[in-house]
Structures are given as C-alpha cells and as structure tokens.
C-alpha cells in the first residue's frame, strides 16, 4: 500500500516542480502574470516590486492625468521627502479608494496628492483591482510569480498580453512623460458624458477616501488638473463643471484635506494640451511648478 502511495506523491511533487520551473522561467523572460485587466497597472506594480519601494512620505495617486502631469524630477528636486507616483491609466475614484487602502497600509505616507479630472467620475469601479488589493504582502513584495496561480490565466493570455503591450518608460519615481509631442487629432474634440449614473458612486468613494485618510492621519491634497478651454464652451457645460468643482472641494475640505484647482484657461491655453484632458510635457512642467508653489507651507 505504501509503495503506490509513495509513487503517487513523487509524481505529484515532480509535476509541481515542473510547473514551478516553467512559470518561474516564464516570469524571468518577462511574461508577467495577469493580475488585473489593466496591463499598465500590472506592469507598474512589478516595477515597484523590483525597485523595492518601501519608504514613501509623499504619495501621488490618480489616473493618467496624475501619471503624466506631475513632473517627477521637479518634485524630487524641490521636496525633500521620499516620493513616488502610483497613478495608473483609467482609474476611477472608486478604484483609487480601493488601491489607496493598500498603499497607505504598506507605505505609511504623510501626504497623498490626488490629481483628478472629469474622467475619473464617469464609469463603474474595476473589480479586478481587488485581485491585487486582497493579495498578501508576501506575494506583492517578494513573490509576484504566485499571481500565476492566485489569478489563473492561460499561458496563451499571458504571452499575448506581453506581445501587444503598449511600451511605456517609467522614471524612477513612477511618473512618465507623454511620447506625443503635438495635438492628438483623434481625441482633440473628445468629450466624455458627465455626469453619468456612476458619478454619485465616485463622489461617495471620494468621501470615503478622504475620511479614511483622515483616520490614518494622512493629509489629502486634491488637485483639479486643467482642462482644455473648449471642454466647457457652453453655459450648461460651464455650470456642470463649476458644480463638480464645488462638490469635490466641499468633500475634501470637510475631512480636513486641501483642495487646489488649476482649471485656468488663461494660464493653460489650448496649445499646451494634446487632447481635452491631457497636457503636453511643456504644460506639465508649468502645472508642476504651480502645484509646488502652492504646497509651500502644506508639505513639510
């Protein structure tokens, strides 16, 4: 009886070893596990793990406007605090709230800069980010290969994702520069519908986020980034924009946070934008310098 059992156990162990070697080889060749349905987010969290980021006192968060419009070198040069930009494409405020619960617990920042635009309040939460949030710290920090098994996807899906991934270069602080140097004609007049049926949920998430940071004794600095002038070219659209600004300001300040609004079409003229929502690199430098000027006396 023992011999068949021993043979079975040996076969199981051998099979497990083969699988482990296979997936470890796949990982080392750059075919990373699929954790969420955001390729960029998964890539960024791997970059964080490889850099062994541990001490972050000034933490930046948000969607692509935070990723591209906060100039890392200027911030690092003027603020003497460990800084990292955790922003990722397409995050809604609901997603940002879920991720910040993990990041705050892990990095213990003193300040969170949340850059935001209209597009962060229009779609539902992405449930796949919970695959990362709910994973144990050991997997996040030391063994991201385990995501092959905790969130199983076929080898075909893993390989395909790598082959179609849009290349992007992150700087050492997690930020990036737009490779686009001129107007994006396809998106120049793009105009997201606002508000949507998901907007109230995102406002609730902002309230929850602001309250959570207050309980953690983390200062929230909410930054409304610029928008192209034509975004609000009617009385109705201008009214909705003003209403949104006031709603965000009241939510943030009610929890002791700081609200900063850089929607200024005189300073941020259309020639500084690549589309309705994103500044070109020249515009991001101007915005970052304005933010730093206003952070004096707030961030110490």
C-alpha positions as CSV (number, residue, x, y, z in Angstrom):
1,X,0.0,0.0,0.0
2,X,2.8,2.4,0.9
3,X,4.7,1.9,-2.4
4,X,1.8,3.1,-4.7
5,X,1.2,6.0,-2.3
6,X,4.8,7.0,-2.4
7,X,4.9,6.8,-6.2
8,X,1.8,9.0,-6.4
9,X,3.3,11.5,-4.0
10,X,6.6,11.6,-6.0
11,X,4.6,12.1,-9.2
12,X,2.7,15.0,-7.7
13,X,5.9,16.6,-6.4
14,X,7.6,16.2,-9.7
15,X,4.6,17.7,-11.5
16,X,4.6,20.6,-9.1
17,X,8.3,21.1,-9.6
18,X,8.0,21.2,-13.4
19,X,5.1,23.7,-13.2
20,X,7.1,25.9,-10.8
21,X,10.2,25.8,-13.0
22,X,8.1,26.6,-16.1
23,X,6.3,29.6,-14.6
24,X,9.5,30.9,-13.0
25,X,11.2,30.8,-16.4
26,X,8.2,32.5,-18.0
27,X,8.4,35.2,-15.3
28,X,12.1,35.8,-15.8
29,X,11.6,36.1,-19.6
30,X,9.3,39.0,-18.9
31,X,5.9,37.2,-19.4
32,X,4.4,38.6,-16.2
33,X,1.3,37.1,-14.6
34,X,-2.1,38.8,-15.3
35,X,-3.3,40.3,-12.0
36,X,-5.9,42.8,-13.1
37,X,-7.4,43.7,-16.5
38,X,-5.1,46.8,-16.6
39,X,-1.9,45.9,-18.3
40,X,-0.3,49.1,-17.3
41,X,-1.2,48.7,-13.6
42,X,0.2,45.2,-13.5
43,X,3.5,46.5,-15.1
44,X,3.7,49.3,-12.7
45,X,3.3,47.2,-9.6
46,X,6.0,44.9,-10.9
47,X,8.3,47.9,-11.3
48,X,7.5,48.9,-7.7
49,X,8.4,45.4,-6.5
50,X,11.7,45.4,-8.5
51,X,12.7,48.8,-7.1
52,X,11.9,47.6,-3.6
53,X,10.0,50.8,-2.9
54,X,9.5,50.9,0.9
55,X,9.5,54.5,2.2
56,X,7.1,56.9,0.6
57,X,6.1,60.0,2.5
58,X,4.7,61.9,-0.4
59,X,2.4,59.6,-2.4
60,X,0.9,60.7,-5.7
61,X,-2.3,58.9,-7.0
62,X,-4.8,59.2,-9.8
63,X,-5.4,58.3,-13.4
64,X,-3.3,59.2,-16.4
65,X,-3.5,62.9,-15.6
66,X,-1.5,62.2,-12.5
67,X,0.9,59.9,-14.3
68,X,1.8,62.4,-17.0
69,X,1.2,65.8,-15.5
70,X,3.3,65.6,-12.3
71,X,6.9,66.1,-13.4
72,X,8.9,63.8,-11.1
73,X,12.3,65.4,-11.4
74,X,10.9,68.9,-10.5
75,X,9.1,67.4,-7.5
76,X,12.1,65.4,-6.2
77,X,14.3,68.5,-6.6
78,X,12.1,70.8,-4.5
79,X,10.5,68.5,-1.9
80,X,12.9,66.7,0.5
81,X,10.6,63.7,1.2
82,X,10.6,60.2,-0.3
83,X,8.2,60.5,-3.3
84,X,6.5,58.0,-5.6
85,X,3.8,58.3,-8.2
86,X,1.4,55.3,-8.1
87,X,-1.0,56.7,-10.7
88,X,-2.3,54.4,-13.5
89,X,-4.3,54.7,-16.6
90,X,-8.1,54.9,-16.4
91,X,-8.5,54.8,-12.6
92,X,-11.9,55.9,-11.3
93,X,-12.1,57.4,-7.8
94,X,-13.7,54.1,-6.7
95,X,-10.6,52.3,-7.9
96,X,-8.3,54.9,-6.3
97,X,-10.1,54.4,-2.9
98,X,-9.6,50.6,-3.1
99,X,-5.9,50.9,-4.0
100,X,-5.1,53.6,-1.5
101,X,-6.2,51.4,1.4
102,X,-3.5,49.0,0.3
103,X,-0.8,51.6,-0.4
104,X,-1.4,53.6,2.8
105,X,-1.1,50.5,4.9
106,X,2.0,49.4,3.1
107,X,4.0,52.7,2.7
108,X,2.6,54.9,5.6
109,X,2.7,58.2,3.7
110,X,2.3,61.6,5.4
111,X,0.7,63.2,2.3
112,X,-1.4,61.9,-0.6
113,X,-1.6,64.1,-3.7
114,X,-4.7,63.0,-5.7
115,X,-4.7,64.5,-9.2
116,X,-8.2,64.3,-10.8
117,X,-10.2,65.2,-13.8
118,X,-13.8,64.8,-15.0
119,X,-13.0,61.4,-16.5
120,X,-12.3,59.9,-13.0
121,X,-16.0,60.2,-12.1
122,X,-17.9,58.6,-15.0
123,X,-17.5,54.8,-15.0
124,X,-18.0,51.9,-12.5
125,X,-15.3,50.5,-10.3
126,X,-12.9,47.9,-11.8
127,X,-13.4,44.9,-9.6
128,X,-10.2,43.3,-10.8
129,X,-8.0,45.7,-8.8
130,X,-9.2,43.7,-5.7
131,X,-7.1,40.8,-7.0
132,X,-4.1,43.0,-6.1
133,X,-5.5,44.7,-3.0
134,X,-6.6,41.4,-1.4
135,X,-3.3,39.6,-2.1
136,X,-1.0,39.1,0.9
137,X,2.1,41.4,1.3
138,X,4.5,38.5,0.7
139,X,3.1,37.9,-2.8
140,X,3.1,41.7,-3.6
141,X,6.6,42.3,-2.2
142,X,8.6,39.1,-2.7
143,X,6.8,36.6,-4.9
144,X,4.7,38.2,-7.6
145,X,5.1,34.9,-9.5
146,X,2.4,33.5,-7.2
147,X,-0.2,35.6,-9.2
148,X,0.1,33.0,-11.9
149,X,-1.8,30.7,-9.6
150,X,-3.9,33.0,-7.4
151,X,-5.4,34.6,-10.5
152,X,-5.1,31.9,-13.1
153,X,-5.0,32.8,-16.8
154,X,-3.9,30.6,-19.7
155,X,-0.3,30.8,-20.9
156,X,-1.7,32.0,-24.2
157,X,-3.3,35.0,-22.5
158,X,-0.1,35.8,-20.6
159,X,2.1,35.6,-23.8
160,X,-0.4,37.6,-25.8
161,X,-0.6,40.4,-23.3
162,X,3.2,40.9,-23.4
163,X,3.2,40.9,-27.2
164,X,0.5,43.6,-27.5
165,X,1.6,45.7,-24.6
166,X,2.0,49.4,-25.3
167,X,5.6,50.3,-24.4
168,X,6.0,53.0,-21.7
169,X,9.0,54.1,-19.8
170,X,8.5,55.0,-16.1
171,X,11.0,57.2,-14.4
172,X,12.5,56.2,-11.0
173,X,9.6,57.9,-9.2
174,X,6.9,56.1,-11.1
175,X,6.0,59.0,-13.4
176,X,6.1,59.2,-17.2
177,X,6.3,61.7,-20.0
178,X,3.8,61.8,-22.9
179,X,5.5,60.5,-26.0
180,X,3.0,62.6,-28.0
181,X,4.6,65.9,-28.9
182,X,1.6,67.5,-30.6
183,X,-2.2,67.6,-30.8
184,X,-3.9,64.2,-30.8
185,X,-6.3,64.8,-33.7
186,X,-8.4,61.7,-32.9
187,X,-9.1,62.9,-29.3
188,X,-8.9,66.7,-29.6
189,X,-12.6,67.2,-29.5
190,X,-13.4,64.1,-27.5
191,X,-16.0,64.9,-24.8
192,X,-17.0,62.4,-22.1
193,X,-20.6,62.4,-21.0
194,X,-20.8,63.9,-17.5
195,X,-22.4,63.2,-15.1
196,X,-23.3,59.6,-15.6
197,X,-25.1,57.1,-13.4
198,X,-21.7,56.2,-11.9
199,X,-20.8,59.7,-10.9
200,X,-22.6,59.6,-7.5
201,X,-20.8,56.4,-6.6
202,X,-17.5,58.1,-7.3
203,X,-18.4,61.1,-5.1
204,X,-19.2,58.6,-2.3
205,X,-15.8,57.0,-2.9
206,X,-14.1,60.4,-2.6
207,X,-15.9,61.0,0.7
208,X,-14.8,57.5,2.0
209,X,-11.3,58.1,0.7
210,X,-11.0,61.5,2.4
211,X,-12.4,60.1,5.7
212,X,-10.1,57.1,5.6
213,X,-7.0,59.2,5.1
214,X,-8.1,61.5,8.0
215,X,-8.4,58.5,10.3
216,X,-4.9,57.4,9.2
217,X,-3.5,60.9,9.9
218,X,-2.6,61.3,6.2
219,X,-3.1,64.8,4.6
220,X,-5.1,64.6,1.4
221,X,-4.2,67.2,-1.2
222,X,-6.8,67.1,-4.0
223,X,-5.7,68.6,-7.3
224,X,-8.1,69.5,-10.0
225,X,-6.0,69.4,-13.2
226,X,-6.5,71.8,-16.1
227,X,-9.0,71.1,-18.9
228,X,-8.9,72.5,-22.4
229,X,-11.0,75.6,-22.9
230,X,-13.4,74.0,-25.3
231,X,-14.5,71.5,-22.7
232,X,-16.8,74.0,-21.2
233,X,-17.8,76.2,-24.1
234,X,-21.5,76.4,-23.3
235,X,-23.4,77.8,-20.3
236,X,-24.6,74.3,-19.4
237,X,-21.2,72.7,-19.5
238,X,-19.6,75.5,-17.5
239,X,-22.4,75.2,-14.9
240,X,-21.8,71.4,-14.6
241,X,-18.1,72.0,-14.3
242,X,-18.5,74.5,-11.5
243,X,-20.9,72.2,-9.7
244,X,-18.3,69.4,-9.9
245,X,-15.5,71.6,-8.6
246,X,-17.6,72.7,-5.6
247,X,-18.7,69.2,-4.8
248,X,-15.1,67.9,-4.7
249,X,-14.0,70.9,-2.7
250,X,-16.7,70.5,-0.1
251,X,-16.0,66.8,0.3
252,X,-12.2,67.2,0.6
253,X,-12.3,70.2,3.0
254,X,-14.9,68.6,5.2
255,X,-12.4,66.0,6.1
256,X,-9.5,68.4,6.7
257,X,-8.0,68.0,3.2
258,X,-6.6,70.7,0.9
259,X,-8.4,71.4,-2.4
260,X,-6.4,73.0,-5.2
261,X,-7.9,73.9,-8.6
262,X,-5.8,74.6,-11.6
263,X,-8.6,75.0,-14.2
264,X,-7.4,78.3,-15.7
265,X,-7.8,78.6,-19.4
266,X,-5.7,81.8,-19.4
267,X,-2.7,80.0,-17.9
268,X,-3.3,76.7,-19.6
269,X,-4.1,77.6,-23.2
270,X,-5.1,75.1,-25.8
271,X,-1.6,74.9,-27.2
272,X,-0.4,73.2,-24.0
273,X,-2.8,70.3,-24.5
274,X,-2.7,67.1,-26.6
275,X,-6.4,66.5,-26.1
276,X,-9.3,67.7,-24.0
277,X,-7.8,66.4,-20.7
278,X,-4.0,65.8,-21.0
279,X,-1.3,68.4,-21.0
280,X,1.8,68.1,-23.2
281,X,5.1,68.0,-21.4
282,X,5.5,71.8,-21.5
283,X,2.2,72.1,-19.8
284,X,3.0,69.5,-17.2
285,X,6.1,71.5,-16.2
286,X,4.0,74.6,-15.7
287,X,1.4,72.7,-13.7
288,X,4.0,71.0,-11.5
289,X,5.7,74.3,-10.7
290,X,2.3,75.9,-9.8
291,X,1.5,73.0,-7.6
292,X,4.8,73.2,-5.8
293,X,4.4,76.9,-5.2
294,X,1.0,76.2,-3.5
295,X,2.4,73.2,-1.5
296,X,4.7,75.5,0.4
297,X,3.6,75.5,4.0
298,X,1.5,72.4,3.5
299,X,4.1,69.7,2.8
300,X,7.0,69.9,5.3
